[in-house]
Amino acid sequence: MNSRLRCVVFDIDDTLYLERDYVRSGFMHAGRLVEKRFGVKGFSDAAWKLFLEGKRGNIFDLTFKRIGLPASESVTRELVDAYRNHAPAISLAEDAQHCLDRLNTHCDLALISDGPIASQQNKARALRLDRWIGLMIFTDKWGANFYKPHPRAFLTVQSEVAANPNQCMYVGDNPNKDFTAPNKLGWTTVRVRREGGLHSDIITHECKPTYEVQNLTALVDIVSAL
């Protein structure tokens, strides 16, 4: 495989696995805690149905209401913390593992991911990403102001791997934030519109990626062609 690329950088959620699998795992964990404390079953199923209905943000409060339990700020906060800190039952998409296996012998692999740092680190650990990826940047360690589209993480990668912008590629799923900074820096960018991904239906109007794929099977060919 010949290529000018020195480093391929991945997002996690809906890029290497389906984020909805993490959500379901977190609801199952929260449901076990609710059953243990209140003796009431059905929390995880109710939360999942609300998620599929498009509810976000206050989903735990809505779930308590749906199963007939009074919600309290302290219990909701406890469940949110448990959700974010649980060890998720998730696994890499088959195409993602194949891609990582192929690219790992060709160039440096790195990771840039937003979100609560405990959650993102637990995801990386559950997916065993350290088998392929040596540089993992969780932007939450700097604070939410440095989440994508802030360029700090991308500039850090360039520095750490000693690569020029045209030698770097970013692979993500969310056109609202993932490609703004790397496009401006001169990176190659790839959008993954994985079936079942939470952002797969978003139409890209601005900051369009260089390439768009349905999964990571095609990424090896793209890298080989550069």
One Martini backbone bead per residue (centre of mass of N, CA, C, O) as a GRO file, in nm:
protein
  226
    1MET     BB    1   0.089   0.041   0.029
    2ASN     BB    2   0.064   0.355  -0.124
    3SER     BB    3   0.129   0.675   0.048
    4ARG     BB    4   0.125   1.006   0.184
    5LEU     BB    5   0.021   0.914   0.440
    6ARG     BB    6   0.079   0.929   0.803
    7CYS     BB    7  -0.229   0.990   0.920
    8VAL     BB    8  -0.510   0.833   1.082
    9VAL     BB    9  -0.816   0.974   1.206
   10PHE     BB   10  -1.056   0.894   1.458
   11ASP     BB   11  -1.354   0.845   1.547
   12ILE     BB   12  -1.604   0.673   1.725
   13ASP     BB   13  -1.894   0.749   1.692
   14ASP     BB   14  -2.028   0.598   1.413
   15THR     BB   15  -1.740   0.482   1.301
   16LEU     BB   16  -1.654   0.207   1.476
   17TYR     BB   17  -1.950   0.219   1.587
   18LEU     BB   18  -2.264   0.204   1.741
   19GLU     BB   19  -2.403   0.428   1.953
   20ARG     BB   20  -2.669   0.278   2.027
   21ASP     BB   21  -2.520   0.054   2.186
   22TYR     BB   22  -2.436   0.235   2.419
   23VAL     BB   23  -2.712   0.333   2.504
   24ARG     BB   24  -2.830   0.056   2.570
   25SER     BB   25  -2.618  -0.019   2.783
   26GLY     BB   26  -2.681   0.220   2.975
   27PHE     BB   27  -2.978   0.149   3.026
   28MET     BB   28  -2.930  -0.127   3.149
   29HIS     BB   29  -2.768  -0.026   3.388
   30ALA     BB   30  -2.981   0.169   3.502
   31GLY     BB   31  -3.206  -0.046   3.536
   32ARG     BB   32  -3.064  -0.210   3.758
   33LEU     BB   33  -3.058   0.021   3.965
   34VAL     BB   34  -3.363   0.070   3.982
   35GLU     BB   35  -3.446  -0.215   4.068
   36LYS     BB   36  -3.275  -0.221   4.328
   37ARG     BB   37  -3.409   0.036   4.463
   38PHE     BB   38  -3.741   0.001   4.365
   39GLY     BB   39  -3.848  -0.275   4.229
   40VAL     BB   40  -3.844  -0.183   3.917
   41LYS     BB   41  -3.927  -0.260   3.602
   42GLY     BB   42  -3.851  -0.121   3.263
   43PHE     BB   43  -3.652   0.117   3.223
   44SER     BB   44  -3.480   0.043   2.971
   45ASP     BB   45  -3.716   0.008   2.771
   46ALA     BB   46  -3.834   0.293   2.802
   47ALA     BB   47  -3.581   0.451   2.723
   48TRP     BB   48  -3.547   0.326   2.440
   49LYS     BB   49  -3.818   0.423   2.325
   50LEU     BB   50  -3.757   0.724   2.360
   51PHE     BB   51  -3.510   0.728   2.182
   52LEU     BB   52  -3.662   0.629   1.920
   53GLU     BB   53  -3.850   0.898   1.942
   54GLY     BB   54  -3.614   1.139   2.000
   55LYS     BB   55  -3.526   1.162   2.281
   56ARG     BB   56  -3.352   1.416   2.477
   57GLY     BB   57  -3.169   1.495   2.784
   58ASN     BB   58  -3.458   1.399   2.967
   59ILE     BB   59  -3.494   1.077   2.962
   60PHE     BB   60  -3.502   0.990   3.262
   61ASP     BB   61  -3.747   1.153   3.352
   62LEU     BB   62  -3.941   1.029   3.141
   63THR     BB   63  -3.908   0.737   3.240
   64PHE     BB   64  -4.022   0.764   3.521
   65LYS     BB   65  -4.300   0.853   3.425
   66ARG     BB   66  -4.366   0.598   3.248
   67ILE     BB   67  -4.324   0.391   3.515
   68GLY     BB   68  -4.432   0.550   3.786
   69LEU     BB   69  -4.194   0.739   3.892
   70PRO     BB   70  -4.041   0.958   4.082
   71ALA     BB   71  -3.852   1.230   4.017
   72SER     BB   72  -3.508   1.321   4.087
   73GLU     BB   73  -3.224   1.495   4.080
   74SER     BB   74  -3.038   1.295   4.230
   75VAL     BB   75  -3.110   1.035   4.075
   76THR     BB   76  -3.052   1.136   3.792
   77ARG     BB   77  -2.754   1.205   3.845
   78GLU     BB   78  -2.672   0.917   3.919
   79LEU     BB   79  -2.750   0.786   3.645
   80VAL     BB   80  -2.570   0.955   3.464
   81ASP     BB   81  -2.305   0.868   3.596
   82ALA     BB   82  -2.344   0.566   3.545
   83TYR     BB   83  -2.364   0.581   3.241
   84ARG     BB   84  -2.078   0.723   3.191
   85ASN     BB   85  -1.914   0.488   3.379
   86HIS     BB   86  -1.970   0.249   3.230
   87ALA     BB   87  -1.917  -0.073   3.099
   88PRO     BB   88  -1.951  -0.136   2.782
   89ALA     BB   89  -2.153  -0.329   2.545
   90ILE     BB   90  -1.926  -0.331   2.286
   91SER     BB   91  -1.844  -0.333   1.926
   92LEU     BB   92  -1.691  -0.360   1.651
   93ALA     BB   93  -1.706  -0.318   1.344
   94GLU     BB   94  -1.608  -0.522   1.100
   95ASP     BB   95  -1.494  -0.300   0.907
   96ALA     BB   96  -1.317  -0.162   1.121
   97GLN     BB   97  -1.122  -0.391   1.184
   98HIS     BB   98  -1.016  -0.431   0.900
   99CYS     BB   99  -0.907  -0.143   0.867
  100LEU     BB  100  -0.711  -0.137   1.109
  101ASP     BB  101  -0.540  -0.377   1.024
  102ARG     BB  102  -0.439  -0.245   0.756
  103LEU     BB  103  -0.338   0.048   0.854
  104ASN     BB  104  -0.137  -0.019   1.090
  105THR     BB  105   0.105  -0.102   0.874
  106HIS     BB  106   0.118   0.199   0.725
  107CYS     BB  107   0.024   0.397   0.967
  108ASP     BB  108  -0.073   0.623   1.170
  109LEU     BB  109  -0.293   0.609   1.455
  110ALA     BB  110  -0.581   0.798   1.565
  111LEU     BB  111  -0.770   1.002   1.815
  112ILE     BB  112  -1.085   1.196   1.813
  113SER     BB  113  -1.291   1.291   2.105
  114ASP     BB  114  -1.586   1.365   2.234
  115GLY     BB  115  -1.692   1.400   2.554
  116PRO     BB  116  -1.706   1.237   2.823
  117ILE     BB  117  -1.421   1.098   2.929
  118ALA     BB  118  -1.518   0.836   3.059
  119SER     BB  119  -1.685   0.735   2.822
  120GLN     BB  120  -1.463   0.737   2.600
  121GLN     BB  121  -1.262   0.553   2.746
  122ASN     BB  122  -1.455   0.311   2.775
  123LYS     BB  123  -1.492   0.265   2.478
  124ALA     BB  124  -1.196   0.218   2.400
  125ARG     BB  125  -1.164  -0.022   2.592
  126ALA     BB  126  -1.395  -0.206   2.481
  127LEU     BB  127  -1.261  -0.190   2.177
  128ARG     BB  128  -0.948  -0.209   2.189
  129LEU     BB  129  -0.778   0.037   2.048
  130ASP     BB  130  -0.476  -0.015   2.148
  131ARG     BB  131  -0.405  -0.221   1.915
  132TRP     BB  132  -0.375   0.047   1.703
  133ILE     BB  133  -0.385   0.303   1.902
  134GLY     BB  134  -0.164   0.548   2.044
  135LEU     BB  135  -0.334   0.819   1.984
  136MET     BB  136  -0.545   0.975   2.233
  137ILE     BB  137  -0.803   1.230   2.204
  138PHE     BB  138  -0.975   1.389   2.473
  139THR     BB  139  -1.121   1.696   2.480
  140ASP     BB  140  -1.233   1.708   2.778
  141LYS     BB  141  -0.954   1.771   2.918
  142TRP     BB  142  -0.995   2.089   2.819
  143GLY     BB  143  -1.287   2.117   2.747
  144ALA     BB  144  -1.569   2.211   2.567
  145ASN     BB  145  -1.423   2.445   2.403
  146PHE     BB  146  -1.241   2.192   2.255
  147TYR     BB  147  -1.433   2.096   2.083
  148LYS     BB  148  -1.562   2.025   1.814
  149PRO     BB  149  -1.418   2.257   1.584
  150HIS     BB  150  -1.170   2.274   1.727
  151PRO     BB  151  -0.813   2.262   1.641
  152ARG     BB  152  -0.630   2.146   1.868
  153ALA     BB  153  -0.630   1.836   1.818
  154PHE     BB  154  -0.513   1.849   1.527
  155LEU     BB  155  -0.250   1.996   1.601
  156THR     BB  156  -0.152   1.778   1.795
  157VAL     BB  157  -0.119   1.555   1.595
  158GLN     BB  158   0.084   1.687   1.407
  159SER     BB  159   0.300   1.712   1.628
  160GLU     BB  160   0.321   1.411   1.730
  161VAL     BB  161   0.374   1.296   1.412
  162ALA     BB  162   0.518   1.490   1.222
  163ALA     BB  163   0.294   1.633   1.025
  164ASN     BB  164   0.142   1.733   0.759
  165PRO     BB  165  -0.166   1.815   0.657
  166ASN     BB  166  -0.140   1.637   0.377
  167GLN     BB  167  -0.083   1.367   0.584
  168CYS     BB  168  -0.386   1.392   0.683
  169MET     BB  169  -0.672   1.211   0.834
  170TYR     BB  170  -1.032   1.235   0.879
  171VAL     BB  171  -1.275   1.021   1.055
  172GLY     BB  172  -1.630   1.068   1.038
  173ASP     BB  173  -2.001   1.157   1.095
  174ASN     BB  174  -2.029   1.478   1.168
  175PRO     BB  175  -2.099   1.763   0.978
  176ASN     BB  176  -2.128   1.984   1.215
  177LYS     BB  177  -1.794   1.925   1.323
  178ASP     BB  178  -1.565   1.728   1.201
  179PHE     BB  179  -1.456   1.913   0.924
  180THR     BB  180  -1.378   2.203   0.979
  181ALA     BB  181  -1.080   2.196   1.077
  182PRO     BB  182  -0.939   1.999   0.873
  183ASN     BB  183  -1.012   2.157   0.621
  184LYS     BB  184  -0.862   2.424   0.699
  185LEU     BB  185  -0.578   2.268   0.731
  186GLY     BB  186  -0.565   2.036   0.483
  187TRP     BB  187  -0.714   1.785   0.512
  188THR     BB  188  -0.835   1.478   0.483
  189THR     BB  189  -1.185   1.378   0.447
  190VAL     BB  190  -1.424   1.142   0.611
  191ARG     BB  191  -1.748   1.020   0.570
  192VAL     BB  192  -1.962   0.824   0.778
  193ARG     BB  193  -2.273   0.651   0.671
  194ARG     BB  194  -2.392   0.465   0.888
  195GLU     BB  195  -2.610   0.237   0.949
  196GLY     BB  196  -2.774   0.380   1.232
  197GLY     BB  197  -2.672   0.648   1.252
  198LEU     BB  198  -2.740   0.954   1.408
  199HIS     BB  199  -2.611   1.130   1.134
  200SER     BB  200  -2.683   0.997   0.847
  201ASP     BB  201  -2.923   1.217   0.751
  202ILE     BB  202  -2.737   1.444   0.724
  203ILE     BB  203  -2.689   1.724   0.538
  204THR     BB  204  -2.428   1.857   0.356
  205HIS     BB  205  -2.345   2.207   0.323
  206GLU     BB  206  -2.091   2.235   0.498
  207CYS     BB  207  -1.794   2.112   0.528
  208LYS     BB  208  -1.708   1.911   0.320
  209PRO     BB  209  -1.594   1.624   0.248
  210THR     BB  210  -1.389   1.452   0.041
  211TYR     BB  211  -1.539   1.194   0.149
  212GLU     BB  212  -1.791   0.922   0.110
  213VAL     BB  213  -1.916   0.657   0.325
  214GLN     BB  214  -2.080   0.370   0.459
  215ASN     BB  215  -1.798   0.249   0.534
  216LEU     BB  216  -1.462   0.112   0.592
  217THR     BB  217  -1.399  -0.058   0.340
  218ALA     BB  218  -1.312   0.194   0.145
  219LEU     BB  219  -1.066   0.328   0.292
  220VAL     BB  220  -0.826   0.164   0.193
  221ASP     BB  221  -0.855   0.256  -0.104
  222ILE     BB  222  -0.821   0.555  -0.055
  223VAL     BB  223  -0.541   0.545   0.071
  224SER     BB  224  -0.402   0.400  -0.171
  225ALA     BB  225  -0.472   0.642  -0.382
  226LEU     BB  226  -0.292   0.885  -0.243
   0.00000   0.00000   0.00000
